[in-house]
Amino acid sequence: MLSIYRFRKNKEEIVKGLEKRKFDNLEVIDKVIELDLSRKKLQQNLEEILFESNTISKEIAEIFKSNESGKNVDDLKKRSSTLKSESKTISEKLDSIKKDLNKHLITIPNIPDDEVPDGSSEEDNIEIFISNNDIKETKEFQNHWDIAKEYDILDFELGSKITGSGFPVYKGAGAKLQRALISFFLDKNINAGYLEYNVPHLVNQESAFSTGQLPDKDGQMYHVESDNFYLIPTSEVPLTNLYRDVIIENNELPICMTAYTPCFRREAGSYGSEVRGLNRVHQFDKVEIVRIEHPDKSEEAFDKMISHVKSILNELKLDYRVVNLCAGDLGFTSAITYDFEVYSKGQNKWLEISSVSNFRTFQSNRLNLRYKAEDGKNKHLHTLNGSSLALPRVMAALLENNQTKKGITIPNVLVPYTGFDIIK
C-alpha cells in the first residue's frame, strides 16, 4: 500500500506512475487527498478538545485540593461534559474517515520503477537476457503430458478423479524427481545464505491482506469460510508475515528466507492448450526466496536474486530467458518484476517458471514492518521475493528437453538427489 505521505509530497509522481500502469481510476487520488485533509482537520480539532478537557480536569482537581469554594466548579463540569460529547462525535467521524481513506488506498497498486518498460500486456515485455540464441522450433520432441503417460510418472486423470482438473498425481520416478528438485532448490538457497523455514499452508485474512493478496486476488485464492483462512498461493505470504508489526535493528539486515510449500491457485476460467498438462495447475510445489532489505540495499539485493536464479537454471542446463515486465503486466504489489522463462521443446514455446520482484515499501507499509533509521525515526523497509523455483513447468521442461532414444536423462546436479540418471 502506498503511504499517505507520498500523496501529500508528490501527487504528480503517483499520477504518472498509475498512468504508466494503465490504471483507470485516477479520480481515487483526489479522493484520497481530500479524505486525508479532512482527517487531519478532525484530528487537530480532537486534539484541541482533548487538551482543553485535560486542562479543565486539572483545574477542577486543584480547586478541590485547595478548597477554593469561591470558584464555580459546576460551570467547569458542564464545560467538561460538553467537551466529552464533542470529542466522542469527532472520534466517530474520524474513525469513519480513516476507514473510508483506507478503503480507497487499498485499491491503488504500486508505482512502477523508472526501469519498468511502458506497455499494457505481455507483448510489451522486454527480453533482457537469453541463455541460448540458437533455439529453433522442432517437431522431434514429445510434449510432457504424452511423455508422462508413456513413462507412467505423472497422471492427470487420477488427479481429476480424486479432486478435479489441475491437481496432478506424481508417480514413481516422477514423484522422486519432484522431491529431488525441491531438495536441490532448497540446498542452493541455503548455500546462498537463505534461512530455511517450514511455514503454515493456511493464513488468516490479515496475513493475506498484508502482502497484497487481498483484496486484489480474492477470487484466485481458495477460502476456508468456516475459519476465514486462505490456502497460500505462495510461501511469500507466511514468510513475509513473520515480520508483521516488527521493528528490525539495522544489524539484523538483510533478512533472507526460503521455504518449500505446496501452493494453491484457483485461476478460474483457464482453458485450452495454454493450460494443458503442467502448464497451469491449481496445486503445485514451489520453493521461494524472500528478502527484507534496507532501502539503500534493495536494488543490489534484486540483482543478487536474479543472478541466483540464473545459477540454478544454468546447473539444470535448461534454455531460458529473462524478461522485464512492462507496467501494464506488473502484479498489483510490484514496483519491478523480472520473469524467468524456460523453453519447452515439446511445445515450442516459452514457459514462465519464476518471477523476481521488488515491492519497495508497498508491502512493509501494510505489514507495519520498519527499521530504526539513523535519524531515530522508524521507517519502512523494502521487501523482495522470487521463485527458485516453481516446479510444474520446470518439470515439464526437463521431461521435454531431455528426451533421448534410451529415455529421459536427468541433469547431473540432480542425480545425487534422485539416485538415477535416466527415466526408462
C-alpha positions, 0 to 999 in steps of 0.5 A: 500500500502506498503511504499517505505521505507520498500523496501529500509530497508528490501527487504528480509522481503517483499520477504518472506512475498509475498512468504508466500502469494503465490504471483507470481510476485516477479520480481515487487520488483526489479522493484520497487527498481530500479524505486525508485533509479532512482527517487531519482537520478532525484530528487537530480539532480532537486534539484541541478538545482533548487538551482543553478537557485535560486542562479543565480536569486539572483545574477542577482537581486543584480547586478541590485540593485547595478548597477554593469554594469561591470558584464555580466548579459546576460551570467547569463540569458542564464545560467538561461534559460538553467537551466529552460529547464533542470529542466522542462525535469527532472520534466517530467521524474520524474513525469513519474517515480513516476507514473510508481513506483506507478503503480507497488506498487499498485499491491503488497498486504500486508505482512502477520503477523508472526501469519498468518498460511502458506497455499494457500486456505481455507483448510489451515485455522486454527480453533482457537476457537469453541463455541460448540464441540458437533455439529453433522450433522442432517437431522431434520432441514429445510434449510432457503430458504424452511423455508422462503417460508413456513413462507412467510418472505423472497422471492427470486423470487420477488427479481429476478423479480424486479432486478435479482438473489441475491437481496432478498425481506424481508417480514413481520416478516422477514423484522422486524427481519432484522431491529431488528438485525441491531438495536441490532448490532448497540446498542452493538457497541455503548455500546462498545464505537463505534461512530455511523455514517450514511455514503454515499452508493456511493464513488468516485474512490479515496475513493475506491482506498484508502482502497484497493478496487481498483484496486484489486476488480474492477470487484466485485464492481458495477460502476456508469460510468456516475459519476465514483462512486462505490456502497460500498461493505462495510461501511469500505470504507466511514468510513475509508475515513473520515480520508483521508489526516488527521493528528490525535493528539495522544489524539484523539486515538483510533478512533472507528466507526460503521455504518449500510449500505446496501452493494453491491457485484457483485461476478460474476460467483457464482453458485450452492448450495454454493450460494443458498438462503442467502448464497451469495447475491449481496445486503445485510445489514451489520453493521461494526466496524472500528478502527484507532489505534496507532501502539503500540495499534493495536494488543490489539485493534484486540483482543478487536474486536474479543472478541466483536464479540464473545459477540454478537454471544454468546447473539444470542446463535448461534454455531460458530467458529473462524478461522485464515486465512492462507496467501494464503486466506488473502484479498489483504489489510490484514496483519491478518484476523480472520473469524467468522463462524456460523453453519447452521443446515439446511445445515450442514455446516459452514457459514462465517458471519464476518471477523476481520482484521488488515491492519497495515499501508497498508491502512493509507499509501494510505489514507495519514492518520498519527499521530504526533509521539513523535519524531515530525515526522508524521507517519502512523497509523494502521487501523482495521475493522470487521463485527458485523455483516453481516446479510444474513447468520446470518439470515439464521442461526437463521431461521435454528437453531431455528426451533421448532414444534410451529415455529421459536423462536427468541433469547431473546436479540432480542425480545425487538427489534422485539416485538415477540418471535416466527415466526408462 
